Amino acid sequence: MPDLQKNQLHTVTITGYTAEGLGVARIDGQVVFIHNAVRGEVCAVRILKVQKNVAYARVEDVLERSSARREPDCPRYPACGGCDFRHVSYEEELEAKRQRVEDALRRVGGADVAVEEILGSGQVDGYRNKVQFPVSPSGQAGFYRARSHQVVPALDCRLQAPQAGAAAGAVEAYLRDFRVPAYDETTRRGLLRHIYVRTNREGQALVCLVVNGDRLPSEEELVRYIRAACPSAVGVLLNCNTRDTNVVLGESYRTLWGEDALADTLCGNIFRLSPPAFYQVNRAQAERLYGKAVEYAGLTGKETVLDLYCGAGTITLALARRAGRVIGAEIVPEAVEDARENASANGVKNAEFFCGDAGAVAEKLASERLRPEVVVVDPPRKGLGEEVVPVIASMEPERVVYVSCDPGTLARDVKRFAEQGYRAVRAAAVDLFPRTRHVETIVLLQRENS
């Protein structure tokens, strides 16, 4: 093991990327993760930190430059921590993500399956339809610096819709003009914690303010500021969150003006979206992702489909167009109510929804002898609970369609499904989050004796 020391300079060749988008190299066999590195380059790097199994470094000089290197087009990159790939071409970013997914499935999941394609986004900036700005104690909104809770002001973030920055700027002005204190998480004093803005295809915006309390001073003036700066706003809500937690939203809401939800169109269906309802942040790419899910489901119009982690019913309703019966399960009550209203509004009569933990709902349905031909799962980043895979397998579906936002937990669960007799036969990646490390994956698992 080399005796690496902080501040040492070394010449290295970058061989790949980590899951976080850092470059990977080796110095006398020791793995080094390198900020601002591009695969294939020869760089002079400075050691920043040495740990037991890995060291961290930054590029001091590029000795042999890759054609994929780009000058970052954001003055706050990489300080704000929101983007990871602004120093490389989009083509290089896509290949890095495709390779990351394939490596996870093979090395962690033990699956002999190729990632047959990665569907890139036609829009790499301005694609996010939801933003949650944390507010610093000084009253500035932005994003947390990487691995910290220090807010970097970034109202003009390139990934967000302009309505989000306009609304947040109005709230900042309100805080100054009316001397309203922002929340300080060290003292747990102050009022405004987050500014949450959701936009739709037409550019309308729903603004939700997360408050350490149940009201703000001069709320009518606050609404006036927001409406003047963001004329496309259709509603302003207040969310109460007095807990000492990193969870953004509390449980209670109050409408200060206008609508309490936003409508949007996805895959030909209209969806009512309340603030806590899950909805993919990149609408155009979500349609491609869900289209791939329907393709993998292989529906003929007769099947019963179970959709776990259904959110506001986005995948459920897309499946319902091709299935005989679809059952959705979701733990967030507001999202379930949204899903039921969305099904009714779109004239979908063959979908039903249950509120509860995915594992508990699946177990209940299994005990009732439900035998779906297809199960679709789209869990949060932590993946499926350990008890969920055996319950799904006990229903003996012919196919499981797994939609994932984390290749690592996906690969872990693919291995668990293999132990239950389900083999990964197809996989594809869809880039819903250009310029960031995140990537969506969809895998088709087939019951081996079906």
N, C-alpha and C positions, 0 to 999 in steps of 0.2 A: 504494500500500500504506500503510495507516494506521500511524502511529508509536505502536503500543501499548506501554505500559510496565507493569511489575509494580506492583500495588497500585492502579492506576487504577480508578475506578468508571465504569460505562457502563450505559445503559438499553437493553435488547435485547428482541426477541420470539423465543421459542423455536419453531423451525420443524420440528424432528424429533429423531431420536435416532441416536447412533452405534451400531456393533455392540457396544460395551461398555455401552450404556444411558445414556451421557451425553447431555445436551441439546445441540442444535446451533443456533447463531445466527450472524449476520454483523455485523461492525462495519466500516462503510465498505468492504464487499467481502471483508474477511478473515474466514475461518472461525474460530469460537470454540467449543470444546467445554466444556460447563458441568456441573459436578457438582450433583446434587439439583435438576435442572430438569425441568419437565413441558411437553410440547408445547402450544402455544397460549398460554402465559403470557407476560405482560410482566414482566420482572424487572430489578432493579438488581443488577449482577454486579460482582465484584471480580476483576481479572486476577491470576492466580497465576503463570503462566509463559508466555513468548512464545518460540515457535520460528520457523523460517524460513517454514513454510507454514500453521501453525496456532497458536492461542493457547488456553490453558486458564484457566477462571475458576470461581468458585463463586457461588451465589446469596446475596446479602446481604439482599434484600428482595423479596417478591412483590408487585408493584404491581397486576396483574390476575390473579387466581387461577383456575386451571382446576378444573372440577368433578371431574377425575380425580385431583387431588392428595389424598394420604392422610398421616396422621401415622404415621411408622414404628413398628411394633409390636415392635421388638427394640432393646434398649438399646445393643447393639454395632454397630448399623447406622449408617454404612457402614464403620466402622473395620476389621472383621474381613475384609472383602473377599469374603465368600462370596455375598452377595446384591447385586443391582443395582437392583431395582425395588420395594423396600418403601415407597417414597414415592409410588407411584401405585396406582390401582385395578388389579385383575387384568384387567379388560376392556381398559384402556389398554395394559397390558403385552402382551397377546395381539395387539392390532392392531399395536403396534410391531414385534413379532417377525414377524408375517405380512408386513408391509411390507418389513422387512429382507431376508427371503428373496426376495420378488418383485423388489426392486431389484437384488439380487445376480445373480439369474438373467438379468435383462434387460440390466443395464449391463455386468456382467463376462462373463456367459455368452453374451450376444447371443441369448438364447432368447425368442421371442415366446410366452410361456406365462404364464398367470395362476396364482397360488397359490389354488386353488379353495376352500380352507378351512384353518383352523387349529383343531385339536382341543385344547381346553383341558382342564386336569386338574380332576377333581372334588375333589381334595385338594391344597391348596397348601402345607400344612405337614406335617411328619412323613412325607414320602413316600420319603425316601432309604433304600434297603436296604443301603447300604454307606457306611462313613465311614473315612477315614484321618486320624487325629489326629497331626500332628507334635508332638513333645515338646520343650519348651524346655530349655536347660541347667539351669534351676532346677527342672525336674521337673513343669511344668505342661503339660497337653495342651490343644489348641485348634486354631486355624487361622491360617495366615499372613496378616498384614496385607497389603493390596493392594501388589503390586510390592515385596515384601520377604520376608525369612525371619524376621521378628519374630513370635513366636507370641502371638496374642490368645486368652486363656482363654475357652472357649466350649463347655463340656460339655453345656449345656442348649440347644444350637442348635435353632432351631425346625424346621429342615429334616430333622433326623435322627430315627431311631427312639429312644425313651427307653432301650432296652437298650444302645445305643452309649455314651451318657453315663454310665450306671451302671457299665459295665465299665471305661471309662476312669478314672472316679473311683476305682474299686478299685485300679487300677494306680498311680495317683498316691499313694494311701495306702501301698501296698506300697513304692514308691520312698522315701517319707519314713521309714517305720517300719524298713526294713532298710538305709537309707542307701545305696541303689543309685544310682550316678551316671547321669544322663541324658546323651545324646550332645551334644557341642558341635562343630558343624561347622567352627568356626574353628580349633580345636586338634586335631580328629579324635580326641578322647579321650572317655571315657564309654561307656555301654552302650546304653540304650534310645533308639531313634530315632523310631519311629512305633507307634501303637496302631491296628490295623486290625480293624474289626468289621463282619461281614456278617450280616444278619437275613433271615428268610423270612416267608412269608405267615402262618404260625402264630405268629410272634414268637420263634422259636428264634434263637440267636445263635452264631456262630463267631468266636472271638477269636484274632487273630494278632498277636504282638509282634515287631517288627522290631528286631534287635539288632546292634550293632557287635561281633560275636563269635559264639561258638557256644553260649553258655549264660548263665544269670542265677543269682545267688545265691538260695538258698532257694526253688527252683522249686515245691516242694510247697506252701509257704505262699502263694506268688503265686496258684497255682490256687485255693487255699482262699478267698483274698480275692475273686477274680473270681466264683466260684460263689456266694458269700454275697451279693454285691451284684447279681448277674445270674443268678437261678435258672434262667432259660430257656437259659443257655449249654449247648451240646452238645459243645463241644470247645475246647481252648486249644492253640495252636501257637506255635512259635518259628521265626522266619525269620532266617537269617543274611545280613546285608548289611554287609560291611566295605569296600565301595568308596566312593571319594570322588565321589559322584554325586547328582543330584536324583531318580534313579529310586528309588521307594519300596522295592520288594521285591527281595531277593536271590534266588539260585537254589536254595538248599537249605532244607529244612524239617525240623522235628522236632516230633512230637506230645508235648506235656506231659501232656495228659489228654483222654480222650474221643475224639470223631470228628475226622477230618482234613479233612472236607468237610461242606457243608451241602446239604440237599435242598430244592428249591422247585418249585412248580407254575406253569407259564406256558403259556398257549394250550392247556390240556388235557394237557400233557406234564410229566412229573416230571424235574427236572434235578439232577444232582450237581455242586456248585460247589466246586472247590478255590480257595484264595485268588487265584491268578493268572488264573483263568478270567474272560473278559469276560462281563458280565451287566448288562443295563440297570438303572440304579439306581431307576427308577420302574416298578414291576411292572405296575400297572394301565394306565398309558399305553403301556408297551411292548407290551402285548397289542393295543392299538388300532393302534400303529405296524406291528406284524407282520401284523395283519389287513389293513391297507392294502397292505402289500407283497404279500401273497397275492392280493389283489384286482387290483393292477397287473400281476402276473405272468400273469393270465388263463389259468390252468391248466385242462385238461380231464381230466387223469388219465393222459395218454400221454406228456407231455413229459419230456425230459431237462433238468435244471436244474443249473447250476453256481453254488454259493454261496461266493464268496470272502470272506475275513475272517470265517469262520463262528463263531469263539469256541467256546463249549461246545455249539454246535449248536442254538441257540434258534430262529433263523429256518429253518435247514435242516429241522428236524423239523416245523415248521409247514407248510413247502412240501411235505414228503414225503407228507403226507396227501392232497395233490391232484395229485401228479406221478407219472410212471412211474418215474423214477430221479433221485436227487439226489446230487450230489458236493459235499462241503464241503472247504475248504482253510483252514488256520490255521497261523501260525508258532509259536505257543506249544505245546510238547509236552504239558504238563499239560492244556491246554484240549482238545487233540485226543483225549487219553485219556478225558477227561470226556465229550466228544461221542460217542465210540464206546460208552461205558457208558450214556449217556443214550439212545442209539438202541436198544440192547439192552433196557434196562429198560422202554422204552415200546413194545416189540414192533414197532419200525420196521425193516423188512428191506430197504427200497429206498434206503437212505442209506449212503454210504461216505465216509471221511474221509482226507485226506492232510495230512501235516505239512510245512510249508515256506512260504517267502515267496510271497505271492499271485502276483506276476509270474512267478516261476520255475515254480510249479505250473501256472499257466495256459498257459505256453509249452510245458511238457512235454505237457499234455493236448492242446494244439493240434497238436503234432507227431505225436501219436497219432491225429489225425483226429477228435477229439471235436467234435461239432457240436451243442451244446445249443440248444434252442429259446429258453431264457431264461437269462440270467446275472444273478445278484443280487450286489451289492457293498455292504458296510457297513464302509468303511475307518475308520481312526482319524482324528483331527482334521486331520492333514496331507493327507488325501485319497489319491488313487491315485498310485502311482509313474508317472513319465512313460512308462515302457515298458509299463505294464499296459493302457492304452486300445487301442493298436494290436493287442496280442495278443488281447484280447477281440473286437475287430472282425474279426480274421482267422478267428475261429470262425463268423462270420456268424450270430449269434443273431438271432431276430426281435425280441426285446425285451430291454432291459437295465433292471433295476430298481435304482436308486441310492438307498441309505439313507445319510443324511449327518448328522453332528453339527456341521458348520461350513459355513454358506452360502457363504463366500468360496471355499474349496477345491472345494466342489461346483460352483459356477458356472464355475470354471476348467476342471474336468473335463468339464462339459457342453459347453463350447466345444471341447475336444479331441475329444469324441465326435462333435460336428457335423462336424468336419474328416474324420472317418472314415465319415460317412454316416448318423449316428444323430441324430434330431431329438427334442427334448423335447416331449412331447404332453400330459402331465399332471403336476401338482405339488400337493403338500399339505404342510402343516406340522403337527407334533404337539409339544405342549409337555410334554416329560418333565422339565423343570427349572424349575418355577414359582419366581418371585422372583429368578431369576438371568438373566444375559444369554443363556444357551445355549438352543438350539432344534434339534429334529430335523426334517429335511426328507426327503420321499420324492418321487422324480422317475421318471417312466416315459419311457424313450427308445425310439423305434421305428426300426427299420432302414427307410430311405426307399424302397428298392426291393423290400421284402418284400410 
